[in-house]
């Protein structure tokens, strides 16, 4: 299997509506991806407000023989209240995707208090039975937590076949995300790694000019995003790197360097370390744009959009009287709740894989764009 997977979390949209993936463009993206010999597609119950799985069925499953692709889906553990619901969701996902089995099936987000829910519902035993029945080929879990927690889970559940972790050169030595430590933990347990967030939700495709210059000087013909994906893929225990591709051009770019993948040299590792130091000095909010927080916001605040605007605005020259981000904030606040509408319920923070103190940052964004505290 080639090392690039198609993440179906950030698909092209119709009228910028997160619930309406652009299936016409997605079909073209799927066709090119498969034509180049890549096979792995990754979806989940929550993606695009439940519409990603439907898009998979229409754009992939109904257009290609089952042997032409590998499909991964995830049990939405946060929604499970009792053991009987495992079967309900699993069956619903098979139907949503239009398949008889999943090649890879994960427990979605095994970090934090999800571990107790997993044990209470006996989800590992459930998935093991599905594997025996041929309804799942490989079982694993996605994970956003610390390495010591990952170590405990893998010690208690050696039956899992793989783990999916956030890994990128910006988070490699991050004390909160712990990409390197989690990677090394999985490797020590003999579990291959699938990488999510290699480009950190687009952050590593739009880096400060100083960092970009490092890359352009060394590889003039390679995109900035390619450095992030190749960094992740260069680690020996990484079996696959997921890229959430949002348009056909992103697919073409990814395929251009992953079709005949060349691992990093020592000099390239040194360059990304330097780039990480530069980027860490310029980022305000470490948001990846996963949009999990939106599902729990009673005020419909477009949290990832606002954080992206804030990060971009913080990189602007302080002498500028007007920025495009200010105008965009105004436009977004006409469609969604403003940051100042936050009632500080904290539900967004329970969903955030990056453990961001969202409520505090929303106050800063409000002060930046609304002139309020």
C-alpha positions as YAML, in Angstrom:
chain: A
units: angstrom
residues:
- id: 1
  name: UNK
  ca: [0.00, 0.00, 0.00]
- id: 2
  name: UNK
  ca: [1.32, 3.43, -0.93]
- id: 3
  name: UNK
  ca: [1.87, 5.77, 2.00]
- id: 4
  name: UNK
  ca: [-0.75, 8.43, 1.18]
- id: 5
  name: UNK
  ca: [-4.36, 8.16, 2.32]
- id: 6
  name: UNK
  ca: [-7.34, 10.32, 1.30]
- id: 7
  name: UNK
  ca: [-8.85, 11.96, 4.38]
- id: 8
  name: UNK
  ca: [-12.52, 12.78, 3.78]
- id: 9
  name: UNK
  ca: [-12.78, 15.40, 6.50]
- id: 10
  name: UNK
  ca: [-12.14, 18.62, 4.58]
- id: 11
  name: UNK
  ca: [-13.87, 18.07, 1.23]
- id: 12
  name: UNK
  ca: [-14.69, 20.72, -1.36]
- id: 13
  name: UNK
  ca: [-17.99, 22.42, -0.54]
- id: 14
  name: UNK
  ca: [-21.06, 23.71, -2.32]
- id: 15
  name: UNK
  ca: [-21.66, 27.38, -1.42]
- id: 16
  name: UNK
  ca: [-19.18, 27.10, 1.47]
- id: 17
  name: UNK
  ca: [-21.69, 24.88, 3.31]
- id: 18
  name: UNK
  ca: [-19.88, 22.36, 5.51]
- id: 19
  name: UNK
  ca: [-22.86, 19.99, 5.22]
- id: 20
  name: UNK
  ca: [-22.74, 19.94, 1.41]
- id: 21
  name: UNK
  ca: [-19.61, 18.31, -0.03]
- id: 22
  name: UNK
  ca: [-19.10, 19.10, -3.70]
- id: 23
  name: UNK
  ca: [-19.59, 15.60, -5.07]
- id: 24
  name: UNK
  ca: [-18.88, 16.55, -8.66]
- id: 25
  name: UNK
  ca: [-15.38, 17.72, -7.80]
- id: 26
  name: UNK
  ca: [-14.93, 14.90, -5.29]
- id: 27
  name: UNK
  ca: [-15.56, 12.31, -8.02]
- id: 28
  name: UNK
  ca: [-12.74, 13.82, -10.07]
- id: 29
  name: UNK
  ca: [-10.47, 13.75, -7.03]
- id: 30
  name: UNK
  ca: [-11.30, 10.11, -6.29]
- id: 31
  name: UNK
  ca: [-10.72, 9.12, -9.92]
- id: 32
  name: UNK
  ca: [-7.26, 10.66, -10.03]
- id: 33
  name: UNK
  ca: [-6.28, 9.25, -6.64]
- id: 34
  name: UNK
  ca: [-7.18, 5.71, -7.68]
- id: 35
  name: UNK
  ca: [-5.70, 6.09, -11.17]
- id: 36
  name: UNK
  ca: [-2.31, 6.78, -9.59]
- id: 37
  name: UNK
  ca: [-2.41, 3.56, -7.60]
- id: 38
  name: UNK
  ca: [-3.54, 4.89, -4.22]
- id: 39
  name: UNK
  ca: [-6.32, 3.07, -2.37]
- id: 40
  name: UNK
  ca: [-6.95, 4.23, 1.19]
- id: 41
  name: UNK
  ca: [-9.95, 6.42, 2.07]
- id: 42
  name: UNK
  ca: [-10.78, 7.58, 5.59]
- id: 43
  name: UNK
  ca: [-14.15, 8.84, 6.79]
- id: 44
  name: UNK
  ca: [-16.08, 9.15, 10.07]
- id: 45
  name: UNK
  ca: [-19.59, 9.63, 11.42]
- id: 46
  name: UNK
  ca: [-19.02, 13.30, 12.29]
- id: 47
  name: UNK
  ca: [-17.25, 14.49, 9.14]
- id: 48
  name: UNK
  ca: [-19.17, 17.16, 7.25]
- id: 49
  name: UNK
  ca: [-22.03, 16.90, 9.73]
- id: 50
  name: UNK
  ca: [-22.64, 13.29, 8.75]
- id: 51
  name: UNK
  ca: [-22.41, 13.81, 4.99]
- id: 52
  name: UNK
  ca: [-18.88, 12.46, 4.42]
- id: 53
  name: UNK
  ca: [-19.99, 8.83, 4.60]
- id: 54
  name: UNK
  ca: [-22.79, 9.54, 2.11]
- id: 55
  name: UNK
  ca: [-20.27, 11.19, -0.20]
- id: 56
  name: UNK
  ca: [-18.08, 8.08, 0.05]
- id: 57
  name: UNK
  ca: [-20.97, 5.92, -1.04]
- id: 58
  name: UNK
  ca: [-21.87, 8.09, -4.02]
- id: 59
  name: UNK
  ca: [-18.40, 9.07, -5.25]
- id: 60
  name: UNK
  ca: [-16.42, 5.93, -4.45]
- id: 61
  name: UNK
  ca: [-18.39, 2.83, -3.51]
- id: 62
  name: UNK
  ca: [-21.07, 3.07, -6.20]
- id: 63
  name: UNK
  ca: [-18.50, 3.84, -8.91]
- id: 64
  name: UNK
  ca: [-15.76, 1.28, -8.26]
- id: 65
  name: UNK
  ca: [-15.53, -2.44, -7.45]
- id: 66
  name: UNK
  ca: [-14.96, -3.16, -3.76]
- id: 67
  name: UNK
  ca: [-11.51, -4.58, -4.46]
- id: 68
  name: UNK
  ca: [-10.33, -1.26, -5.91]
- id: 69
  name: UNK
  ca: [-10.17, 0.62, -2.60]
- id: 70
  name: UNK
  ca: [-9.57, 0.36, 1.13]
- id: 71
  name: UNK
  ca: [-12.10, 2.08, 3.37]
- id: 72
  name: UNK
  ca: [-11.69, 3.18, 6.99]
- id: 73
  name: UNK
  ca: [-14.46, 4.40, 9.28]
- id: 74
  name: UNK
  ca: [-14.74, 5.10, 13.01]
- id: 75
  name: UNK
  ca: [-17.07, 4.31, 15.88]
- id: 76
  name: UNK
  ca: [-18.28, 7.66, 17.34]
- id: 77
  name: UNK
  ca: [-17.46, 6.71, 20.91]
- id: 78
  name: UNK
  ca: [-18.53, 10.06, 22.34]
- id: 79
  name: UNK
  ca: [-22.13, 9.33, 21.28]
- id: 80
  name: UNK
  ca: [-22.29, 5.84, 22.80]
- id: 81
  name: UNK
  ca: [-24.28, 5.62, 26.02]
- id: 82
  name: UNK
  ca: [-24.86, 1.88, 26.22]
- id: 83
  name: UNK
  ca: [-23.33, -1.25, 24.75]
- id: 84
  name: UNK
  ca: [-26.27, -2.04, 22.48]
- id: 85
  name: UNK
  ca: [-25.67, 1.19, 20.56]
- id: 86
  name: UNK
  ca: [-22.38, -0.14, 19.19]
- id: 87
  name: UNK
  ca: [-24.23, -2.45, 16.83]
- id: 88
  name: UNK
  ca: [-26.68, 0.29, 15.86]
- id: 89
  name: UNK
  ca: [-23.96, 2.72, 14.83]
- id: 90
  name: UNK
  ca: [-21.81, 0.09, 13.14]
- id: 91
  name: UNK
  ca: [-24.71, -1.17, 11.03]
- id: 92
  name: UNK
  ca: [-25.74, 2.37, 10.20]
- id: 93
  name: UNK
  ca: [-22.22, 3.16, 9.00]
- id: 94
  name: UNK
  ca: [-22.10, 0.12, 6.74]
- id: 95
  name: UNK
  ca: [-25.37, 1.29, 5.22]
- id: 96
  name: UNK
  ca: [-24.28, 4.92, 4.96]
- id: 97
  name: UNK
  ca: [-21.14, 3.91, 3.10]
- id: 98
  name: UNK
  ca: [-22.86, 1.20, 1.08]
- id: 99
  name: UNK
  ca: [-20.33, -1.52, 1.93]
- id: 100
  name: UNK
  ca: [-20.45, -5.01, 3.45]
- id: 101
  name: UNK
  ca: [-17.27, -4.58, 5.47]
- id: 102
  name: UNK
  ca: [-14.61, -2.04, 6.46]
- id: 103
  name: UNK
  ca: [-10.95, -2.65, 5.71]
- id: 104
  name: UNK
  ca: [-9.93, -0.55, 8.70]
- id: 105
  name: UNK
  ca: [-12.17, 0.39, 11.59]
- id: 106
  name: UNK
  ca: [-11.25, 2.65, 14.48]
- id: 107
  name: UNK
  ca: [-12.56, 3.76, 17.81]
- id: 108
  name: UNK
  ca: [-12.84, 7.51, 17.31]
- id: 109
  name: UNK
  ca: [-10.71, 9.45, 19.81]
- id: 110
  name: UNK
  ca: [-9.57, 7.21, 22.64]
- id: 111
  name: UNK
  ca: [-8.12, 10.08, 24.65]
- id: 112
  name: UNK
  ca: [-9.34, 11.60, 27.90]
- id: 113
  name: UNK
  ca: [-12.45, 10.16, 29.51]
- id: 114
  name: UNK
  ca: [-13.29, 8.15, 26.38]
- id: 115
  name: UNK
  ca: [-11.28, 5.26, 27.87]
- id: 116
  name: UNK
  ca: [-13.92, 4.65, 30.53]
- id: 117
  name: UNK
  ca: [-16.70, 4.68, 27.94]
- id: 118
  name: UNK
  ca: [-14.72, 2.20, 25.86]
- id: 119
  name: UNK
  ca: [-14.32, -0.19, 28.77]
- id: 120
  name: UNK
  ca: [-17.92, 0.23, 29.98]
- id: 121
  name: UNK
  ca: [-19.30, -0.67, 26.55]
- id: 122
  name: UNK
  ca: [-16.74, -3.45, 25.89]
- id: 123
  name: UNK
  ca: [-15.96, -1.88, 22.55]
- id: 124
  name: UNK
  ca: [-12.67, -3.73, 22.03]
- id: 125
  name: UNK
  ca: [-14.43, -7.07, 22.40]
- id: 126
  name: UNK
  ca: [-17.15, -5.84, 20.03]
- id: 127
  name: UNK
  ca: [-14.63, -4.95, 17.34]
- id: 128
  name: UNK
  ca: [-12.74, -8.20, 17.82]
- id: 129
  name: UNK
  ca: [-15.96, -10.07, 17.10]
- id: 130
  name: UNK
  ca: [-16.55, -7.98, 13.98]
- id: 131
  name: UNK
  ca: [-13.05, -8.85, 12.85]
- id: 132
  name: UNK
  ca: [-13.69, -12.57, 13.38]
- id: 133
  name: UNK
  ca: [-16.89, -12.24, 11.38]
- id: 134
  name: UNK
  ca: [-15.04, -10.58, 8.49]
- id: 135
  name: UNK
  ca: [-16.90, -7.30, 8.84]
- id: 136
  name: UNK
  ca: [-13.68, -5.52, 9.78]
- id: 137
  name: UNK
  ca: [-10.23, -6.47, 8.50]
- id: 138
  name: UNK
  ca: [-8.07, -4.40, 10.86]
- id: 139
  name: UNK
  ca: [-9.03, -2.70, 14.13]
- id: 140
  name: UNK
  ca: [-7.46, 0.32, 15.78]
- id: 141
  name: UNK
  ca: [-8.21, 3.67, 17.35]
- id: 142
  name: UNK
  ca: [-7.49, 7.33, 16.78]
- id: 143
  name: UNK
  ca: [-5.82, 9.08, 19.65]
- id: 144
  name: UNK
  ca: [-5.35, 12.61, 21.00]
- id: 145
  name: UNK
  ca: [-3.70, 12.40, 24.40]
- id: 146
  name: UNK
  ca: [-0.33, 11.87, 26.06]
- id: 147
  name: UNK
  ca: [2.10, 9.03, 25.45]
- id: 148
  name: UNK
  ca: [1.64, 7.51, 28.91]
- id: 149
  name: UNK
  ca: [-2.08, 7.12, 28.26]
- id: 150
  name: UNK
  ca: [-1.36, 5.51, 24.89]
- id: 151
  name: UNK
  ca: [1.05, 3.13, 26.57]
- id: 152
  name: UNK
  ca: [-1.63, 2.02, 29.06]
- id: 153
  name: UNK
  ca: [-4.21, 1.43, 26.33]
- id: 154
  name: UNK
  ca: [-1.85, -0.60, 24.17]
- id: 155
  name: UNK
  ca: [-0.71, -2.60, 27.18]
- id: 156
  name: UNK
  ca: [-4.29, -3.41, 28.10]
- id: 157
  name: UNK
  ca: [-5.41, -4.07, 24.52]
- id: 158
  name: UNK
  ca: [-2.72, -5.81, 22.48]
- id: 159
  name: UNK
  ca: [-5.45, -7.02, 20.13]
- id: 160
  name: UNK
  ca: [-5.48, -3.74, 18.19]
- id: 161
  name: UNK
  ca: [-3.71, -3.84, 14.84]
- id: 162
  name: UNK
  ca: [-2.71, -0.17, 14.47]
- id: 163
  name: UNK
  ca: [-3.04, 3.29, 15.97]
- id: 164
  name: UNK
  ca: [-3.81, 6.64, 14.39]
- id: 165
  name: UNK
  ca: [-2.04, 9.63, 15.93]
- id: 166
  name: UNK
  ca: [-1.41, 13.29, 15.17]
- id: 167
  name: UNK
  ca: [2.11, 13.60, 13.83]
- id: 168
  name: UNK
  ca: [3.77, 16.55, 12.15]
- id: 169
  name: UNK
  ca: [7.03, 18.43, 12.42]
- id: 170
  name: UNK
  ca: [5.45, 21.29, 14.37]
- id: 171
  name: UNK
  ca: [4.06, 18.96, 17.08]
- id: 172
  name: UNK
  ca: [6.99, 16.53, 17.07]
- id: 173
  name: UNK
  ca: [8.41, 17.92, 20.33]
- id: 174
  name: UNK
  ca: [5.23, 19.67, 21.55]
- id: 175
  name: UNK
  ca: [4.65, 18.97, 25.25]
- id: 176
  name: UNK
  ca: [0.86, 18.80, 24.78]
- id: 177
  name: UNK
  ca: [0.48, 16.88, 21.53]
- id: 178
  name: UNK
  ca: [3.59, 14.71, 22.05]
- id: 179
  name: UNK
  ca: [3.84, 13.47, 18.46]
- id: 180
  name: UNK
  ca: [7.29, 11.95, 18.88]
- id: 181
  name: UNK
  ca: [6.54, 10.30, 22.22]
- id: 182
  name: UNK
  ca: [3.27, 8.81, 20.94]
- id: 183
  name: UNK
  ca: [4.98, 7.57, 17.79]
- id: 184
  name: UNK
  ca: [7.74, 5.92, 19.81]
- id: 185
  name: UNK
  ca: [5.18, 4.36, 22.16]
- id: 186
  name: UNK
  ca: [3.28, 2.79, 19.27]
- id: 187
  name: UNK
  ca: [6.52, 1.55, 17.75]
- id: 188
  name: UNK
  ca: [7.61, 0.01, 21.05]
- id: 189
  name: UNK
  ca: [4.33, -1.92, 21.17]
- id: 190
  name: UNK
  ca: [4.80, -3.10, 17.60]
- id: 191
  name: UNK
  ca: [1.78, -1.18, 16.28]
- id: 192
  name: UNK
  ca: [2.07, 0.53, 12.88]
- id: 193
  name: UNK
  ca: [1.01, 4.15, 12.82]
- id: 194
  name: UNK
  ca: [-1.45, 5.98, 10.59]
- id: 195
  name: UNK
  ca: [-0.80, 9.71, 10.67]
- id: 196
  name: UNK
  ca: [-3.52, 12.34, 10.93]
- id: 197
  name: UNK
  ca: [-3.01, 16.11, 10.84]
- id: 198
  name: UNK
  ca: [0.34, 15.94, 8.99]
- id: 199
  name: UNK
  ca: [-0.22, 19.47, 7.68]
- id: 200
  name: UNK
  ca: [-1.98, 20.52, 10.90]
- id: 201
  name: UNK
  ca: [-5.22, 21.54, 9.23]
- id: 202
  name: UNK
  ca: [-3.43, 23.62, 6.61]
- id: 203
  name: UNK
  ca: [-1.19, 25.46, 9.06]
- id: 204
  name: UNK
  ca: [1.92, 23.89, 7.56]
- id: 205
  name: UNK
  ca: [0.88, 24.84, 4.05]
- id: 206
  name: UNK
  ca: [0.82, 28.53, 4.95]
- id: 207
  name: UNK
  ca: [3.94, 29.21, 6.96]
- id: 208
  name: UNK
  ca: [5.93, 32.41, 7.59]
- id: 209
  name: UNK
  ca: [8.01, 33.58, 4.64]
- id: 210
  name: UNK
  ca: [11.26, 32.98, 6.49]
- id: 211
  name: UNK
  ca: [10.41, 29.30, 6.95]
- id: 212
  name: UNK
  ca: [9.11, 28.96, 3.40]
- id: 213
  name: UNK
  ca: [12.38, 30.34, 2.07]
- id: 214
  name: UNK
  ca: [14.27, 27.52, 3.79]
- id: 215
  name: UNK
  ca: [12.23, 24.98, 1.86]
- id: 216
  name: UNK
  ca: [12.20, 26.82, -1.47]
- id: 217
  name: UNK
  ca: [15.96, 27.19, -1.45]
- id: 218
  name: UNK
  ca: [16.48, 23.46, -0.90]
- id: 219
  name: UNK
  ca: [13.63, 22.16, -3.13]
- id: 220
  name: UNK
  ca: [12.38, 24.95, -5.45]
- id: 221
  name: UNK
  ca: [9.84, 22.70, -7.17]
- id: 222
  name: UNK
  ca: [8.19, 21.19, -4.08]
- id: 223
  name: UNK
  ca: [5.18, 22.75, -2.34]
- id: 224
  name: UNK
  ca: [5.37, 23.89, 1.26]
- id: 225
  name: UNK
  ca: [2.77, 21.26, 2.23]
- id: 226
  name: UNK
  ca: [4.92, 18.50, 0.74]
- id: 227
  name: UNK
  ca: [7.51, 18.99, 3.46]
- id: 228
  name: UNK
  ca: [4.93, 18.24, 6.15]
- id: 229
  name: UNK
  ca: [3.57, 15.12, 4.49]
- id: 230
  name: UNK
  ca: [6.99, 13.77, 3.55]
- id: 231
  name: UNK
  ca: [8.24, 14.37, 7.11]
- id: 232
  name: UNK
  ca: [5.47, 12.17, 8.48]
- id: 233
  name: UNK
  ca: [5.84, 9.51, 5.79]
- id: 234
  name: UNK
  ca: [9.61, 9.28, 6.31]
- id: 235
  name: UNK
  ca: [9.28, 7.58, 9.69]
- id: 236
  name: UNK
  ca: [9.74, 3.83, 9.34]
- id: 237
  name: UNK
  ca: [6.82, 2.78, 11.55]
- id: 238
  name: UNK
  ca: [4.36, 5.03, 9.69]
- id: 239
  name: UNK
  ca: [2.30, 2.86, 7.36]
- id: 240
  name: UNK
  ca: [0.15, 5.68, 5.97]
- id: 241
  name: UNK
  ca: [-0.23, 9.45, 6.06]
- id: 242
  name: UNK
  ca: [-3.73, 10.88, 5.75]
- id: 243
  name: UNK
  ca: [-4.18, 14.13, 3.87]
- id: 244
  name: UNK
  ca: [-7.48, 15.98, 4.04]
- id: 245
  name: UNK
  ca: [-7.66, 17.16, 0.44]
- id: 246
  name: UNK
  ca: [-10.07, 19.98, -0.34]
- id: 247
  name: UNK
  ca: [-9.75, 20.35, -4.11]
- id: 248
  name: UNK
  ca: [-8.32, 18.68, -7.18]
- id: 249
  name: UNK
  ca: [-5.15, 20.78, -7.12]
- id: 250
  name: UNK
  ca: [-4.30, 19.50, -3.64]
- id: 251
  name: UNK
  ca: [-4.71, 15.94, -4.87]
- id: 252
  name: UNK
  ca: [-2.41, 16.60, -7.81]
- id: 253
  name: UNK
  ca: [0.19, 18.20, -5.58]
- id: 254
  name: UNK
  ca: [0.17, 15.34, -3.07]
- id: 255
  name: UNK
  ca: [0.42, 12.72, -5.79]
- id: 256
  name: UNK
  ca: [3.31, 14.52, -7.47]
- id: 257
  name: UNK
  ca: [5.71, 13.66, -4.65]
- id: 258
  name: UNK
  ca: [4.01, 10.66, -3.03]
- id: 259
  name: UNK
  ca: [3.58, 8.54, -6.16]
- id: 260
  name: UNK
  ca: [7.30, 7.79, -6.06]
- id: 261
  name: UNK
  ca: [7.98, 8.69, -2.45]
- id: 262
  name: UNK
  ca: [11.51, 9.62, -1.36]
- id: 263
  name: UNK
  ca: [12.18, 9.66, 2.42]
- id: 264
  name: UNK
  ca: [13.78, 12.62, 4.14]
- id: 265
  name: UNK
  ca: [17.52, 13.13, 4.24]
- id: 266
  name: UNK
  ca: [19.22, 14.21, 7.47]
- id: 267
  name: UNK
  ca: [19.54, 17.72, 6.04]
- id: 268
  name: UNK
  ca: [15.78, 17.87, 5.45]
- id: 269
  name: UNK
  ca: [15.08, 16.85, 9.04]
- id: 270
  name: UNK
  ca: [17.30, 19.72, 10.15]
- id: 271
  name: UNK
  ca: [15.44, 22.16, 7.91]
- id: 272
  name: UNK
  ca: [11.99, 21.28, 9.25]
- id: 273
  name: UNK
  ca: [13.29, 21.63, 12.79]
- id: 274
  name: UNK
  ca: [14.41, 25.16, 11.95]
- id: 275
  name: UNK
  ca: [11.07, 25.84, 10.26]
- id: 276
  name: UNK
  ca: [9.19, 24.63, 13.35]
- id: 277
  name: UNK
  ca: [11.09, 27.07, 15.51]
- id: 278
  name: UNK
  ca: [10.14, 29.91, 13.19]
- id: 279
  name: UNK
  ca: [6.48, 28.88, 12.96]
- id: 280
  name: UNK
  ca: [6.09, 28.36, 16.70]
- id: 281
  name: UNK
  ca: [7.14, 31.94, 17.14]
- id: 282
  name: UNK
  ca: [4.33, 33.18, 14.91]
- id: 283
  name: UNK
  ca: [1.27, 31.05, 15.73]
- id: 284
  name: UNK
  ca: [-1.20, 32.32, 18.29]
- id: 285
  name: UNK
  ca: [-3.89, 29.61, 18.46]
- id: 286
  name: UNK
  ca: [-2.82, 26.01, 17.62]
- id: 287
  name: UNK
  ca: [-6.16, 25.18, 15.98]
- id: 288
  name: UNK
  ca: [-6.18, 22.55, 13.21]
- id: 289
  name: UNK
  ca: [-9.67, 23.39, 11.92]
- id: 290
  name: UNK
  ca: [-11.14, 19.95, 12.66]
- id: 291
  name: UNK
  ca: [-14.48, 21.65, 13.55]
- id: 292
  name: UNK
  ca: [-15.40, 19.18, 16.31]
- id: 293
  name: UNK
  ca: [-16.05, 22.17, 18.58]
- id: 294
  name: UNK
  ca: [-18.77, 23.50, 16.30]
- id: 295
  name: UNK
  ca: [-20.99, 20.47, 16.92]
- id: 296
  name: UNK
  ca: [-21.30, 21.41, 20.59]
- id: 297
  name: UNK
  ca: [-21.59, 25.20, 20.33]
- id: 298
  name: UNK
  ca: [-25.10, 26.41, 21.35]
- id: 299
  name: UNK
  ca: [-24.36, 29.82, 19.83]
- id: 300
  name: UNK
  ca: [-23.19, 28.47, 16.45]
- id: 301
  name: UNK
  ca: [-19.86, 30.28, 16.73]
- id: 302
  name: UNK
  ca: [-17.58, 29.47, 13.78]
- id: 303
  name: UNK
  ca: [-14.65, 28.81, 16.11]
- id: 304
  name: UNK
  ca: [-12.09, 27.37, 13.62]
- id: 305
  name: UNK
  ca: [-12.81, 30.11, 11.08]
- id: 306
  name: UNK
  ca: [-12.31, 32.82, 13.68]
- id: 307
  name: UNK
  ca: [-9.12, 31.26, 15.03]
- id: 308
  name: UNK
  ca: [-7.72, 31.02, 11.49]
- id: 309
  name: UNK
  ca: [-8.49, 34.70, 10.94]
- id: 310
  name: UNK
  ca: [-6.91, 35.60, 14.26]
- id: 311
  name: UNK
  ca: [-3.73, 33.66, 13.51]
- id: 312
  name: UNK
  ca: [-3.46, 35.28, 10.10]
- id: 313
  name: UNK
  ca: [-4.15, 38.72, 11.51]
- id: 314
  name: UNK
  ca: [-1.49, 38.32, 14.19]
- id: 315
  name: UNK
  ca: [1.07, 37.85, 11.43]
- id: 316
  name: UNK
  ca: [0.14, 41.17, 9.78]
- id: 317
  name: UNK
  ca: [2.25, 44.25, 10.19]
- id: 318
  name: UNK
  ca: [1.19, 46.20, 13.23]
- id: 319
  name: UNK
  ca: [1.17, 49.43, 11.25]
- id: 320
  name: UNK
  ca: [-1.60, 48.31, 8.90]
- id: 321
  name: UNK
  ca: [-4.84, 50.18, 9.47]
- id: 322
  name: UNK
  ca: [-7.00, 47.55, 7.77]
- id: 323
  name: UNK
  ca: [-6.66, 43.86, 7.06]
- id: 324
  name: UNK
  ca: [-8.66, 41.41, 4.96]
- id: 325
  name: UNK
  ca: [-9.23, 39.33, 8.09]
- id: 326
  name: UNK
  ca: [-11.27, 42.17, 9.62]
- id: 327
  name: UNK
  ca: [-13.62, 42.17, 6.66]
- id: 328
  name: UNK
  ca: [-13.87, 38.38, 6.66]
- id: 329
  name: UNK
  ca: [-14.69, 38.39, 10.34]
- id: 330
  name: UNK
  ca: [-17.53, 40.79, 9.64]
- id: 331
  name: UNK
  ca: [-18.85, 38.55, 6.88]
- id: 332
  name: UNK
  ca: [-18.61, 35.40, 8.97]
- id: 333
  name: UNK
  ca: [-20.35, 37.04, 11.93]
- id: 334
  name: UNK
  ca: [-23.35, 37.67, 9.69]
- id: 335
  name: UNK
  ca: [-23.68, 33.92, 9.09]
- id: 336
  name: UNK
  ca: [-22.59, 32.57, 12.45]
- id: 337
  name: UNK
  ca: [-22.45, 33.65, 16.06]
- id: 338
  name: UNK
  ca: [-19.78, 36.21, 16.95]
- id: 339
  name: UNK
  ca: [-16.97, 35.33, 19.33]
- id: 340
  name: UNK
  ca: [-18.46, 37.74, 21.87]
- id: 341
  name: UNK
  ca: [-21.64, 35.63, 21.87]
- id: 342
  name: UNK
  ca: [-19.81, 32.89, 23.78]
- id: 343
  name: UNK
  ca: [-21.63, 31.96, 27.02]
- id: 344
  name: UNK
  ca: [-18.57, 30.06, 28.29]
- id: 345
  name: UNK
  ca: [-20.39, 26.74, 28.63]
- id: 346
  name: UNK
  ca: [-17.16, 24.92, 27.82]
- id: 347
  name: UNK
  ca: [-18.72, 22.25, 25.63]
- id: 348
  name: UNK
  ca: [-16.38, 23.12, 22.77]
- id: 349
  name: UNK
  ca: [-13.34, 22.42, 24.93]
- id: 350
  name: UNK
  ca: [-14.54, 18.90, 25.72]
- id: 351
  name: UNK
  ca: [-14.44, 18.17, 21.98]
- id: 352
  name: UNK
  ca: [-11.10, 19.79, 21.13]
- id: 353
  name: UNK
  ca: [-8.36, 17.25, 20.23]
- id: 354
  name: UNK
  ca: [-5.73, 19.99, 20.63]
- id: 355
  name: UNK
  ca: [-6.78, 20.78, 24.23]
- id: 356
  name: UNK
  ca: [-7.09, 24.47, 23.38]
- id: 357
  name: UNK
  ca: [-8.51, 26.83, 26.02]
- id: 358
  name: UNK
  ca: [-11.13, 27.95, 23.54]
- id: 359
  name: UNK
  ca: [-13.11, 30.22, 25.82]
- id: 360
  name: UNK
  ca: [-10.09, 32.35, 26.68]
- id: 361
  name: UNK
  ca: [-8.99, 32.59, 23.06]
- id: 362
  name: UNK
  ca: [-12.47, 33.62, 21.96]
- id: 363
  name: UNK
  ca: [-12.21, 36.60, 24.26]
- id: 364
  name: UNK
  ca: [-8.94, 37.60, 22.58]
- id: 365
  name: UNK
  ca: [-10.45, 37.17, 19.13]
- id: 366
  name: UNK
  ca: [-13.41, 39.33, 20.17]
- id: 367
  name: UNK
  ca: [-11.04, 41.99, 21.43]
- id: 368
  name: UNK
  ca: [-9.08, 41.85, 18.18]
- id: 369
  name: UNK
  ca: [-12.01, 42.06, 15.77]
- id: 370
  name: UNK
  ca: [-14.83, 43.59, 17.79]
- id: 371
  name: UNK
  ca: [-12.88, 45.85, 20.10]
- id: 372
  name: UNK
  ca: [-14.46, 44.17, 23.14]
- id: 373
  name: UNK
  ca: [-13.21, 42.26, 26.15]
...
